[in-house]
């Protein structure tokens, strides 16, 4: 005797299931379109920064996993542009040799993002600039500013080690400062969090109190030989990879009060302490708990068909666990306008867990229907087909996890 024809109730339920699935797909498409319309891209209008032809140095270790400390600072100029800039450097009226020695980096706060630092800064200049300052009753601290300093006034952060500049021969002068303050991090790119690198910059820029010390008149030259990192450079949870220092041309998209010009350009030096997270520590602290939870997910279909309450209830518990794990790492991050690498991995994990829950419900119904088949050989074939689906689930999830992780890394 053959298996019974599907009842009217079964056909009606199948139709409602198809309709529900189509509505879910339509809702997701509509949500994506709405979010795409609401999402506003970051404005590209702003100051421009370009590395100059002045001497620069980068003392760093090999960056692992393709991490680049937040991307390139400034745009790279062509060889022709560098040749033109070299001529402009030679023709500049005044030059200041600027050195930075960082003794201590501490109190890293990614929610701002900012960090605190202390150390020494020294500035060396020639007689013409000294005469210029004397004629206008200026000091060297009036024409060089710590651009990314936060909260505190510069006079409270930069402390002169000598009251007057020290003569270095008949035509050269030097002023040394100690500093201690909080500085803004301008390139905190966390797209590949928790595997990310970070640059902690200390930026010095020419200040123009009289409108006479723009980029063509005053250039800051990095002291590549004397600058460096000191004894207390370590920050807990981060690995120091070295440091770099270079001069940049900072072009403001404003005349800064000068109505005769639309832009203002000044010389800038950026000393950067370079750090990255530990790859192994990140794996163990961030991904080991997730790996354990997802292993439980792919083992759910291995449970016996008789324990359907466990097969259906476990994905719900795991979803709550994933929410808890996600919130635990997000609490240490600022609100970001993009998804990090670990965000994308968790999005995949949520999707797989939800599919596991749906598969468990579907398998329950199909198993009950298979047991209603009266012919033993057809019933056995139907149950064997369901068992094959259970057996294929884990390998498919593992293969898709590899591709999803690689895609998430590439897109981060």
Secondary structure in CASP SS format (residue, H / E / C, confidence):
PFRMAT SS
TARGET T0000
AUTHOR 0000-0000-0000
METHOD secondary structure of the structure
MODEL  1
X C 1.00
X C 1.00
X C 1.00
X C 1.00
X C 1.00
X C 1.00
X C 1.00
X H 1.00
X H 1.00
X H 1.00
X H 1.00
X H 1.00
X H 1.00
X H 1.00
X H 1.00
X H 1.00
X H 1.00
X H 1.00
X H 1.00
X H 1.00
X H 1.00
X H 1.00
X H 1.00
X H 1.00
X H 1.00
X H 1.00
X H 1.00
X H 1.00
X H 1.00
X H 1.00
X H 1.00
X H 1.00
X H 1.00
X H 1.00
X H 1.00
X H 1.00
X H 1.00
X H 1.00
X C 1.00
X C 1.00
X C 1.00
X C 1.00
X C 1.00
X C 1.00
X C 1.00
X C 1.00
X C 1.00
X E 1.00
X E 1.00
X E 1.00
X E 1.00
X C 1.00
X C 1.00
X C 1.00
X C 1.00
X C 1.00
X E 1.00
X E 1.00
X E 1.00
X E 1.00
X C 1.00
X C 1.00
X C 1.00
X H 1.00
X H 1.00
X H 1.00
X C 1.00
X C 1.00
X C 1.00
X C 1.00
X C 1.00
X C 1.00
X C 1.00
X C 1.00
X E 1.00
X C 1.00
X C 1.00
X C 1.00
X H 1.00
X H 1.00
X H 1.00
X H 1.00
X H 1.00
X H 1.00
X H 1.00
X H 1.00
X H 1.00
X H 1.00
X H 1.00
X H 1.00
X H 1.00
X C 1.00
X C 1.00
X E 1.00
X E 1.00
X E 1.00
X E 1.00
X E 1.00
X E 1.00
X E 1.00
X E 1.00
X E 1.00
X E 1.00
X E 1.00
X E 1.00
X E 1.00
X E 1.00
X E 1.00
X E 1.00
X C 1.00
X C 1.00
X C 1.00
X C 1.00
X E 1.00
X E 1.00
X E 1.00
X E 1.00
X E 1.00
X E 1.00
X E 1.00
X E 1.00
X E 1.00
X E 1.00
X E 1.00
X E 1.00
X E 1.00
X H 1.00
X H 1.00
X H 1.00
X H 1.00
X H 1.00
X H 1.00
X H 1.00
X H 1.00
X H 1.00
X C 1.00
X C 1.00
X C 1.00
X C 1.00
X H 1.00
X H 1.00
X H 1.00
X H 1.00
X E 1.00
X E 1.00
X E 1.00
X C 1.00
X C 1.00
X E 1.00
X E 1.00
X C 1.00
X C 1.00
X C 1.00
X H 1.00
X H 1.00
X H 1.00
X H 1.00
X E 1.00
X E 1.00
X E 1.00
X C 1.00
X C 1.00
X C 1.00
X C 1.00
X C 1.00
X E 1.00
X E 1.00
X C 1.00
X C 1.00
X C 1.00
X C 1.00
X E 1.00
X E 1.00
X E 1.00
X E 1.00
X E 1.00
X E 1.00
X E 1.00
X E 1.00
X E 1.00
X E 1.00
X E 1.00
X E 1.00
X E 1.00
X C 1.00
X C 1.00
X C 1.00
X C 1.00
X C 1.00
X C 1.00
X C 1.00
X C 1.00
X C 1.00
X C 1.00
X C 1.00
X C 1.00
X E 1.00
X E 1.00
X E 1.00
X E 1.00
X E 1.00
X E 1.00
X E 1.00
X E 1.00
X E 1.00
X E 1.00
X C 1.00
X C 1.00
X C 1.00
X C 1.00
X C 1.00
X C 1.00
X C 1.00
X C 1.00
X C 1.00
X C 1.00
X C 1.00
X E 1.00
X E 1.00
X E 1.00
X E 1.00
X E 1.00
X C 1.00
X C 1.00
X C 1.00
X C 1.00
X C 1.00
X E 1.00
X E 1.00
X E 1.00
X E 1.00
X E 1.00
X C 1.00
X C 1.00
X C 1.00
X C 1.00
X C 1.00
X C 1.00
X E 1.00
X E 1.00
X E 1.00
X E 1.00
X E 1.00
X E 1.00
X E 1.00
X E 1.00
X E 1.00
X E 1.00
X E 1.00
X E 1.00
X E 1.00
X E 1.00
X C 1.00
X C 1.00
X C 1.00
X C 1.00
X C 1.00
X C 1.00
X C 1.00
X C 1.00
X C 1.00
X C 1.00
X C 1.00
X E 1.00
X E 1.00
X E 1.00
X E 1.00
X E 1.00
X E 1.00
X E 1.00
X E 1.00
X E 1.00
X E 1.00
X E 1.00
X E 1.00
X E 1.00
X C 1.00
X C 1.00
X H 1.00
X H 1.00
X H 1.00
X H 1.00
X H 1.00
X H 1.00
X H 1.00
X H 1.00
X H 1.00
X H 1.00
X H 1.00
X H 1.00
X H 1.00
X H 1.00
X H 1.00
X H 1.00
X H 1.00
X H 1.00
X H 1.00
X H 1.00
X H 1.00
X H 1.00
X H 1.00
X H 1.00
X C 1.00
X C 1.00
X C 1.00
X C 1.00
X C 1.00
X H 1.00
X H 1.00
X H 1.00
X H 1.00
X H 1.00
X H 1.00
X H 1.00
X H 1.00
X H 1.00
X H 1.00
X H 1.00
X H 1.00
X H 1.00
X H 1.00
X H 1.00
X H 1.00
X H 1.00
X H 1.00
X H 1.00
X H 1.00
X H 1.00
X H 1.00
X H 1.00
X C 1.00
X C 1.00
X C 1.00
X C 1.00
X C 1.00
X C 1.00
X C 1.00
X C 1.00
X C 1.00
X C 1.00
X H 1.00
X H 1.00
X H 1.00
X H 1.00
X H 1.00
X H 1.00
X H 1.00
X H 1.00
X H 1.00
X H 1.00
X H 1.00
X H 1.00
X H 1.00
X H 1.00
X H 1.00
X H 1.00
X H 1.00
X H 1.00
X H 1.00
X H 1.00
X H 1.00
X H 1.00
X H 1.00
X H 1.00
X H 1.00
X H 1.00
X H 1.00
X H 1.00
X H 1.00
X H 1.00
X H 1.00
X C 1.00
X C 1.00
X C 1.00
X C 1.00
X H 1.00
X H 1.00
X H 1.00
X H 1.00
X H 1.00
X H 1.00
X H 1.00
X H 1.00
X H 1.00
X H 1.00
X H 1.00
X H 1.00
X H 1.00
X H 1.00
X H 1.00
X H 1.00
X H 1.00
X H 1.00
X H 1.00
X H 1.00
X H 1.00
X H 1.00
X H 1.00
X H 1.00
X H 1.00
X H 1.00
X H 1.00
X H 1.00
X H 1.00
X H 1.00
X H 1.00
X H 1.00
X H 1.00
X H 1.00
X H 1.00
X C 1.00
X C 1.00
END
